[in-house]
Amino acid sequence: MPDPGNPFSDFTDTIETLEQLEAHAGTAPEKVRVKEITTLDDLCRDFIARAPFCLIATCDPDGVLDVSPKGDPAGFVRVLSDTLLAIPDRPGNRRLDSYHNLLKDPRIGLIFLIPGKGETLRVSGEAKIVKDAALLETMRVDGKVPSMALAVHVTRAFMHCPKAMIRSKIWQPETWKNADDLGDIGDAMIKHGKLTQSPEALLEEATSEGLLRLY
C-alpha cells in the first residue's frame, strides 16, 4: 500500500547500498578511474575554447540543487590558468539561483558541450563571484561587458564518453522533432505562476524590464 510519507513507496525493488549498486552494475576499470585530473591540460583548454554552452550545478546548505544553462559564442569561458577559469554573467531574469547558492556553498560542477561532439567535459571545484574590470572587459560581446563573472578554482576534470549523445542522437538533425506546439517560457510563467496576463502582455512587460535582452 502506498505510503504518503515516502515518495518512492510505489517501487518495490530498489538499491540502497554501495555494495548492492556494485553487485548490480559492476565497478569502473582502472583506466576509467585514472582519467580524472586535477588541472586543465591542453585537451581541456581546447575543449573549453570551442564550447558555446555549459551547464552549471550548485547546491545550497539545505541540499536544494540547481542546474543552470550558460551560453555565448564559443570560447566565452576564459581559462585563466591550469586551475582557474571564468564564466561571464549575462542579463537574465535576475533569479540568480546559482549565485545565491554559491554565496552559501562555493562548490560547483560544470559540463561543457560542443555541438556535433559526442564527448563532454566535466569540471568541478569552487567558485567565487568577481567584478574585476580588466577580466570583464575581455568578455565583451557585441559591445556589451558583463557586470560580473564566476571565477572557478578547478579541482577535478575529465572527459566523459559519448554514449549518451550517441543513444539520444542529439546532434543528428534528422531525428529532431518539431516542438512548435510546445509551450514556451511565457506559457510556463502564466500557468505555473497563476498569472492573469495574456502572453502578449507578459512579453511586452518582460521586454520593457530588460528580461529578454540577448546581451
DRENZA-988288 format. One record per residue: residue in three letters; x, y, z of N, C-alpha, C, CB in turn. Coordinates in steps of 0.02 Angstrom, whole numbers, plus 32768, in hexadecimal, padded with zeros to 4 digits. Atoms other than C-alpha are relative to their C-alpha. Glycine has a CB too. Layout:
residues N
ALAXYZXYZXYZXYZ
...
This chain:
residues 215
MET802B7FC48000800080008000802C803E80007FD08000803E
PRO7FD67FC48002804980AB7FD28004802380437FE6802F7FCB
ASP7FF47FDB7FC28094810B80628004804A7FEE80427FE98024
PRO7FFF7FB98013806881C68053803D802580187FC28021801C
GLY7FC47FDF7FE6810481F080B7803F7FED7FDB80097FF08048
ASN7FC78018802681778195803D7FF180087FB580117FB68011
PRO80107FF48047817881D87F8980147FC57FD38022803E7FE8
PHE7FEA8039802881CA81357F4E7FDE7FBF8013804B7FF88006
SER801F803D7FE6815280BC7FA07FE17FD57FC97FCA80138032
ASP801A80288037811080837EF580337FCD7FE67FE9802E7FC7
PHE7FCB802C801981B8802F7ED380107FCA8033803F80297FEF
THR7FF580387FD281D97F837F1C80457FE27FFA7FCC7FCC7FF4
ASP7FBE801E800B82867F5B7ED8803380397FF880017FD07FC2
THR7FD47FC6800183047FE27F0680467FEE80167FE48038802C
ILE7FBB80087FEB83BF7FF27F20800D803180388032800B7FC4
GLU7FF97FD77FC483EA80347FCD8048800980177FD87FE38037
THR7FBC7FFD7FE884A580167FE580317FFF7FC6800E7FC58030
LEU7FCB80028032854980287F88800E7FB87FEA80408020801B
GLU7FF38046801085617F6C7F917FCB7FE67FCF80007FD58040
GLN80358014802D84B97F507F3D800A801E7FBB7FBC8014801C
LEU7FF57FDE803F84E27FD07EB780377FDF7FD880118049800B
GLU7FC8801E8023858A7F837E8D7FF17FB87FEB803E8001802B
ALA80138045801285427ED27E8D7FD380017FC37FDD7FDD803C
HIS80307FFC803784BC7F0B7E138020801C7FC07FC5802B8014
ALA7FE77FDC803B851D7F817D9F804B7FF57FF47FF380498008
GLY7FB88009800785D37F517DBC8027803E801580117FEF7FB8
THR7FD57FC87FED86667FC57DDB802980177FC3802F7FEC803A
ALA7FDA7FE4803886CA80367D6980457FE17FFD8004804C8005
PRO7FBB80198006876C7FEE7D24803280378011800E7FE67FB8
GLU7FCD7FD17FEA880E80407D5A800C80377FCC80427FDB800D
LYS7FF27FCE80338829809A7CB37FC980367FFD80077FDF7FBC
VAL80357FCE7FFD878180F27CCA8008802C803E7FBB7FDE8000
ARG7FF87FDA7FC287A681257D7D803A80327FFB800B7FD2803B
VAL7FC47FD580008852816F7D557FFB80387FCC803D7FD67FF1
LYS80067FCA8032881181E07CC97FF1804380217FCA7FF07FCD
GLU800F7FC17FDC87E182627D4D8041802480117FD87FF28040
ILE7FC57FD87FF1886082EF7D5E7FEC803B802C802280187FBF
THR800E7FC97FD2886F83837DD4801180447FE380277FF68041
THR7FF27FC0802188A484097D587FE57FFE7FB8804D800E7FFF
LEU80187FFB8044886F84457CAC803C7FFA7FD07FDA80437FF3
ASP7FC98009802F88E783FC7C2C7FED801B7FBB80147FB57FFC
ASP800D7FE5804288F084257B727FBE7FE57FE380397FEE7FD1
LEU803E801C8019885F83AF7B497FC48026801E7FFB7FB68011
CYS80377FDC7FDF87EF84057BC97FFC80487FE7800B7FFF804C
ARG7FFF7FBB8018882584B37B927FE280057FBA8047801C8001
ASP80197FFF80448801848C7ADC7FB57FF47FFE80247FCD7FD4
PHE804880107FFE875784437B067FD9803D80187FF37FC3802F
ILE80237FC57FE5872384DA7B6F800180397FCD802080178042
ALA7FFA7FCA8032876185517AE67FCE7FF97FC8804580027FE4
ARG802F800C803786E885007A6A7FB87FF6801780177FC47FD7
ALA8042800E7FE5865384EB7ADD7FD68040800580057FDF8045
PRO802C7FC67FFA85C285677AC87FCB7FF880377FDF800D7FBE
PHE8037800F7FD1855A85187B52801C7FD7803A7FC67FDB7FDD
CYS7FEF802A7FC7856F84D47C017FC780008032804180188023
LEU803180067FCA8503849C7C938024800880427FDB7FBB7FFC
ILE7FE27FF27FBF852684D87D447FD57FE180368008804C800B
ALA8024801E7FC884F484707DDB8018801E804280097FB38000
THR7FF07FE47FBE84ED84BD7E897FD07FE380337FFC804E8000
CYS8029801B7FCA84A284927F3280018031803B80197FBA8016
ASP80007FD67FC5846B84F67FC980097FD4803E7FBF802A8005
PRO7FF280287FC4848E84C0807E7FC77FD18014800E802E8039
ASP8039802C7FEF83DF8473808A7FFB7FC57FD07FBF80287FFF
GLY800080378030840883FE7FFA7FD4800B7FC37FE97FC38022
VAL80297FF0803B839B84567F79803080097FC57FD58040800B
LEU7FD38001803983EF84357ED17FE5802B7FC7800B7FB97FE8
ASP80147FD9803A83EE84A17E3580317FF27FC87FFF804D8011
VAL7FD68005803C842E84897D847FEA80367FD17FFA7FB97FDF
SER80107FC68029843885247D18802880007FBF800E80418027
PRO7FDB7FFE803F846585357C5F802280447FF57FD17FF37FC5
LYS7FDC7FC3801384E585B57C2380177FF97FB8803C800E8030
GLY7FEB80038045850785DE7B6E801480437FE47FCA7FE27FD6
ASP7FE57FC5801F8565865C7B0480287FE87FC4802C802C8033
PRO7FD48018803685D786587A6B80367FD1801B8020803B7FDC
ALA7FCE80317FEB865285C77A72803D8022801D80147FD47FC5
GLY7FC77FE27FDE86E085EE7AE97FEC80348033802E801F7FCE
PHE80167FCD7FD08676865B7B5B801A7FF480467FB580048001
VAL7FE1800F7FC086BD86007BF2804B80087FF87FEE7FB88018
ARG7FB97FF18005876D86407C0E80297FD3802F800D804A8011
VAL7FD180267FD787F685CA7C4A8038802F8014801B7FC17FDA
LEU7FCF7FD07FE7886486397CB780417FE080157FE280278039
SER7FC380257FED88DF85B57CF37FEE7FB68000801B80168046
ASP800D80487FFF88EF84F97D087FC97FEC803180407FDA8011
THR803280117FCD887885007D9C7FCB8037800980217FF38042
LEU802E7FC87FF78811859D7D7E7FDF80117FBD8025803E801C
LEU80257FE9803B878985CB7D027FCB803280177FE07FC47FDA
ALA80327FCD7FF0870686547CF87FC67FFC7FCF802080467FFF
ILE803D80048028865286537CBA7FDA804280067FD37FC48017
PRO80237FC07FFC85FD86F87C8C7FB67FF78010800880267FBF
ASP804780007FF4854F87217CC87FDF80317FD07FF08013804A
ARG80257FD4802D84D387697C4C7FBC8010801F7FF87FDF7FBB
PRO80417FEE7FE4842F87C47C727FCC7FC97FF57FE780427FE1
GLY80338033800583A1874D7C957FC48015802A801A7FBC8017
ASN803C7FF17FD98309873F7D05800D801680477FD27FC48000
ARG7FE97FE87FBF836D87707D9F7FED7FD1803A7FE48045800E
ARG800880317FC9834186D27E0080437FF180217FDF7FC07FE6
LEU7FBC800A7FE783FB86B17E1080067FC580308019803F8022
ASP8000803A7FD283DE86057E5E80467FE7800D7FD57FC97FE3
SER7FBC801A7FF6849185CB7E418028802E802E80247FFA7FBC
TYR7FD97FD07FD884D886697E8E7FEA800080497FF980477FE2
HIS801980067FBB8468865F7F27801F7FC380217FB37FFC8001
ASN7FE5803D7FE384A285AD7F41804A8006800E7FF57FC57FD1
LEU7FB77FFD7FF8855A85D37F288016802F8038802080177FBF
LEU7FF07FD57FC78557865E7FA97FFC7FD980427FD0803B8002
LYS800880297FC3852685D78027802B7FC17FFE7FB87FEE800A
ASP7FD9803E800A858285407FDF802680087FBE7FD17FC08000
PRO7FDA7FF0803D861085617F62800B7FC57FD18041801B8013
ARG7FF4803A802B861284B17F197FD880067FBF7FEE7FC08024
ILE801F7FF8804185EB84AB7E5F80137FC77FD2801480447FE1
GLY7FF28032803385DE842D7DD27FED801B7FBC7FD97FBE800E
LEU800B7FE6804385E884537D1880027FC67FCD803580357FEE
ILE7FFB802C803A85C683F27C788002802C7FC27FC37FCE7FFD
PHE7FF77FDA803D8606843D7BD57FEA7FD57FC4804980187FF7
LEU80178022803C85B4840F7B2F801580267FC17FB47FF78001
ILE7FF07FE4804185E9842B7A7B7FD07FDF7FCE804B7FF37FEB
PRO802F801C80308562841579F480247FD17FCF7FDD80377FD9
GLY7FE38032802D85878378798E80347FD48020801E80237FC6
LYS7FCD80277FDD860583377A0C7FDF7FD180328033802E8024
GLY801E80307FD385D782987A68801880068048800C7FBB7FE8
GLU7FE47FFA7FBC864C82AE7AFC7FEB80428021804C7FFB7FFD
THR80097FC37FD98629832D7B85803A800580317FBB80018025
LEU7FCB7FF57FCE86A383797C017FDF80128042803180397FEA
ARG801B7FF57FBD867983707CBA80368020802B7FE67FBE8020
VAL7FD17FDB7FD586CB83EB7D317FDD800F8042801880437FDD
SER801C7FEC7FC086B0840A7DEA80348023802A7FE47FC38025
GLY7FD37FDA7FD586FA84777E717FD9802F802D803280277FD7
GLU80217FCD7FD786CD85147ED27FFE80417FDA802580098044
ALA80097FC38026868D85BA7E927FF8803E802C7FC37FF97FD3
LYS80097FC07FDF868D86717EC37FE780327FCD804280198021
ILE801A7FCB802B862C87037E798032803A7FFF7FB980188017
VAL7FCE7FCC800686A587857E367FE880387FD280437FE37FE6
LYS80137FC68029869688347DE9803E80247FE57FD580318028
ASP7FC37FE08016874A88577DB37FF8801C7FB9803B7FCE8003
ALA800E7FDE803F873C88D67D26802A7FE67FC6800B804A8008
ALA7FD48017803687D288987CC37FEA7FBC7FE580497FFB8019
LEU801980418016878E87E77CBD7FBF80087FDA7FF67FD2803C
LEU80417FF9802086DE881D7C928006801F7FBB7FD2802B802B
GLU7FF67FE08042871E88887C0280127FCC7FCC803780368005
THR7FED80348030876787EC7BB07FC47FD57FEB80367FD3801D
MET803B8027800E86B887A27BB07FCB80287FDB7FE37FE58041
ARG802E7FD580268669882D7B4A7FE57FDB7FC2802380417FEB
VAL8020801D803C85ED87EE7AC67FCE80327FE57FDC7FBB8011
ASP802C7FCF8020859488607A4A8000804280267FB97FE47FFB
GLY7FF97FC17FDD85D588F47AAB7FE97FFF80497FDB80337FDC
LYS801B80057FBB858A88B57B5080327FDD802D7FBC7FDB8000
VAL7FD3801D7FCE85F988947BE77FD67FE4803980338035801A
PRO8026801C7FC885B4881D7C6C800E8027804180107FB5800A
SER7FF87FDB7FC28599886B7D1780247FD780367FBD8017801A
MET7FDD802C7FD185E387D47D72800F7FBE7FDE7FD57FF68041
ALA7FED8041801B862C87287D57800A7FD0803A804180057FD5
LEU7FEF80337FD0864786847DB080477FEA7FF47FCF7FC37FFC
ALA7FBC801B800386FC865A7DD47FFE7FBB80208034802F8024
VAL800380457FE8870E859D7DE880457FE5800A7FD87FD47FCF
HIS7FC280227FF187A0854B7E3F7FF57FB57FF38018800C804A
VAL800B8045801787AB84A17DE980257FCF802C80167FF87FB7
THR7FE080357FD887CC84087E557FF97FBC7FDE7FE27FFE8046
ARG800A80408022878F83807DDE7FE8800C7FB97FCE7FD38028
ALA80177FFA8045877B836B7D2380087FBC7FDD802780377FDA
PHE7FF8803B8029875C82DA7CAE7FCF80017FC57FF77FC0802A
MET80298006803C871782B47C027FCF7FC68009802C7FF47FC1
HIS803480327FF9867282567C017FF47FDF7FBD7FBF801F801C
CYS80088026803E865381CE7B807FC080167FDB7FFD7FB58010
PRO80377FE6802985D881F17AF07FC17FD57FFF801880087FBB
LYS8038802F8006855D81657B137FBB8022800680057FCA8035
ALA80417FDE7FF884D081D97B4E7FED80257FC180028030803C
MET800D7FDB803E84E182447AB27FEE7FD17FC7803C802C7FED
ILE800D8031803584E581AC7A417FBA7FE3800880357FC88001
ARG8041801E7FF5844C815E7A917FC880317FF37FFB7FE58047
SER80357FCE800883E881FF7A917FFB801B7FB9800B80398030
LYS7FFB7FE48044841E822D79DF7FF4804C80007FCC7FDE7FD1
ILE800E7FBA7FF6841B82DF7A1F801C802D7FCA801A80158042
TRP7FE17FD58033848E832379977FEC7FEC7FB9804B7FFE8007
GLN801780168043843382CD79077FBF80247FEE7FF87FB37FFE
PRO803C7FD8801083B9834C78BC7FC57FD77FE7801180347FCD
GLU80378028801C835482C578657FD67FE08036801C7FCB7FD2
THR8027801D7FC9831C828679117FDA80358027802D7FD9802F
TRP80217FCB7FD982E2832F79507FB680037FEF802180457FF1
LYS80497FFA80098227833E79697FEC804980067FDB7FD48034
ASN80187FBC7FFD81CA83DF794B7FE1800D80457FCD800E7FC8
ALA80187FF07FBD81A7843279F37FD880418001803A80068030
ASP80257FC18003814384C879B77FC07FFF80287FF080117FB8
ASP804080047FDB80A784877A0F800A7FFC804B7FD97FC47FE8
LEU7FF380037FB880FD847F7AB87FFC8047801E80467FE1800E
GLY80037FBF7FDF80E2850A7B368045801F80067FE07FF88045
ASP7FC17FDD7FF88169858F7B448006801C8046800880387FCC
ILE7FF47FE67FBD81AE85EE7BD97FC6802B8018804180288001
GLY803A7FD77FED811B86677BD57FC67FD580177FEA802B7FC6
ASP8035802E7FEC809D85D97BDC800D7FE380457FF77FC77FCC
ALA7FEE801E7FBF80FC858B7C6E7FF88033803880487FE67FFE
MET80057FCD7FCC8104862F7CCF7FB7800D8012802180417FE9
ILE80477FF37FF38049864B7CBA7FE07FC680247FDC800E7FBE
LYS8020803A7FE18017859A7CE6801C7FF0804480077FC37FD3
HIS7FE280137FC0809385747D707FFA8037803480497FEE7FF6
GLY80067FC87FD0808A86227DBD7FB98017800B802980397FE8
LYS80487FEF7FFB7FCC86297DAB7FF5804A7FF27FE57FEE8048
LEU80077FBA80137FDA86D17D547FC180097FD6803E80187FD9
THR803D7FF180267F4487267D05801080257FBF7FD08029802A
GLN7FED7FDC803C7FA7877F7C7C7FFA7FD47FC28046801C8006
SER7FFD8023803F7F9C874F7BC680497FF67FEE7FD980267FC8
PRO7FBB80098016803A870B7B73801D803F7FE180047FC77FCF
GLU7FE97FC38020804587AC7B0E8012803580347FCB801B7FD0
ALA7FF27FCF7FCC803C881A7BA9803E7FED80287FC38008802F
LEU7FC680177FDA80BB87B07C038040800C7FD87FFA7FB58011
LEU7FC67FF4802B813487BB7B6F8012804A7FFF7FF27FE77FB9
GLU7FF37FB88001812088787B68801F801780417FBF80277FF3
GLU7FE57FED7FBF814288887C2280487FE780087FD37FE38038
ALA7FBD801C7FFA81DA88157C1C803180277FD680017FB67FEC
THR7FD57FD9802C822188777B8A800F8044801D7FE080077FBB
SER7FF77FBD7FE48206891F7BDF802D7FFF803E7FBD801F8012
GLU7FD680067FC3825C88DF7C7E80457FE57FF17FDD7FD38032
GLY7FBE8018801382F1889F7C1B800E7FB8800E803280288022
LEU7FF680467FF082D387E97C44800C7FD57FC27FC47FE68026
LEU7FF88027803D82DC87B27B8E803A80197FD67FC080027FD7
ARG7FC67FE88026837C880A7B5B802F7FC57FF3802680388026
LEU7FD08035801083FA879A7B028041800E8024800C7FFB7FB4
TYR7FC37FEE7FDD849087F97B4A7FF5803E8029803B800A7FCE
